[in-house]
Structures are given as structure tokens and as C-alpha cells.
Amino acid sequence: MIGKLFKGLKKTREALASGVRKLLGRGTLDDATLDELEELLYTSDLGPAATQLVDAIRTGFKQGELKTSDDVLPFMRTRLLEMMGGASAPIDVSAHKPHIVLVVGVNGSGKTTSIAKLAGLLRNEGRRVMLAACDTFRAAAVEQLTIWAERLDVPIIKRETGANPSGLAFDAAEAALKEDVDVLLVDTAGRLHTQKNLMVELVKIARVLGKCVPGAPHEVLLILDGTTGQNAINQAREFKQAVDVTGLMVSKLDGTARGGAVVSIREQLGLPVHFIGLGETVDDIERFDPEAFADALFERV
């Protein structure tokens, strides 16, 4: 895992840890250097965490907790871990059968590919997985999910373009019950958080799933595009208002130098990050581990 994570976070690591080392290499830690450090942390999309970190570094030096500039990176790693909290409890897909996961997110977040990655991960763990193509607004979305289902050799419930998505969700839940499926992953139309009519439809899908399987959806997984940084937090807040988001997957972390947003997302939203996407292939998914993430950021491998 460490190798894949280390490779996937290369751009963020170069921007963050390498940039910090370059700044600290001057040998002084005056106010000007700390201001530059704060700006560097913001470019990695740490958001408010950047100011908190720099303030903590200032205080650490004043109190003697930090003796030299060499102490700064280990100090930052420890503080970032505190901000992210401990490793979140993994999604327990054995808690219900079928365990129904409603997957939501905005257009372009990598939602459909993330569903495929999650299906592959669960299948490799020996779970019986089914997909529900409830993004009936776009033919391309159904086609893409169908291709992934065929590659992964998992069943998919789908309808023609324009079909009622909540009706399809109900049919998929019934099929999952009938076919003794362990996990049903329900794709939904990629929507902007400002599209109120689509958000209402999302609420309806969740309600219909609960009518078929009591307690469903058991998870509402929000896919956030790691390249959007702080904007992802605004999206997440809007989705939380519409449906009870239970956890996050942050995608496309391999393509951005703004991976620090994971820290900010975790701290500001109080939602667990369950998975991260680190590449284009179906295997480029990892369960989120804060310690491994921090190690990959600060080159502790």
C-alpha cells in the first residue's frame, strides 16, 4: 500500500514537504519565513489548517518544543495527524445483507470510476457485489458503468435513458435481496449542489431504498474530486443538507498538488474519509489510513 500511496501523492509531496524543506533550508525561522510557509501550505489546499499549523510552529519555538528547523517537518506531521483524527472505522458491509451504499457527487468528480474501484475492492475481498445504474439522465453514464460491470464480472441493474431513477433503485434493491447480494452500489446522477431539483430526486432515491430494505441506504458515500481543493468542502456541506452523508471518498489525488485538502476536508466536515483514489486503473483505490497518508506526504517510507 505504501508504495502505491507514495507514488500517488508525488505531486502533493513535492509541493508540500519539498517546499517546506527548501524554506527551512535557509536556516532561519523568522516571521517572513513563517509567512511564506503559511502561503505554501495554502497552495497545498490545507485551508484553515495552514494557519493553525503555522501558529502552532510559532508557539512551539517560543516554548522550546521546537529547537531547530529540522524539528518542523516531524512536528507538522504530528499536528496534521491530530487534525485528521485516528483512522475511521471501516465501512462494515457485513452489518446488513444486502448492504446498500448510495453513491453521490457532482459532475466530473470521478464518481462512476470510483464506484468501479470500490466494486473491485469488495469483490476481491470475496463479497458478492451488484451495481445499480440510477444515473438515467445520461446514456454515457449507464454505458460506462455497464462496461465496468462486465470487466469486473458483477451484475448490473439498468434501464433506458430517462427512466425513473427512484423506481430503478427500488428494483435494484429487490434484485439484491432476491439474488443474495452482499453489497449493492447505487450510482446516481452527477449533480451540482446548486441543482435543487436533482437534490430532491436524490432524497427520493434514498427514501425509496428504505421502503424496500429497512434502514437503507446503510451508507451514503460522497465522492469528492481532490483536484478541486477547498471547493470540495462547499460541495460536501450542500450534500450533507440534502442526504445524510456518512463518509467520503476523495478521488484523483494522483493528479494534483492539492492533496492537503484531505486534511481540511476531514477536519472541517467531521466526516470520515473511507477511501482515496490514486490513479486510473480499477486497482488504484486505498482504504484511507491517516498515518500512511502522513508518511507518504513527508517521505517517511
SULURCOR-V788527 format. One record per helix or strand of 3 or more residues. SS is the DSSP state (A for helix, B for strand). FROM is the first residue (numbers start at 1). LEN is the number of residues. If there is no record, write none. Layout:
{{SS FROM LEN} {SS FROM LEN}}
This chain:
{{A 2 7} {A 10 6} {A 17 8} {A 31 13} {A 48 15} {A 71 14} {B 99 6} {A 111 14} {B 129 6} {A 139 14} {B 155 3} {A 165 14} {B 183 6} {A 196 17} {B 219 7} {A 226 3} {A 231 12} {B 247 5} {A 253 3} {A 261 9} {B 272 6} {B 285 3} {A 290 8}}
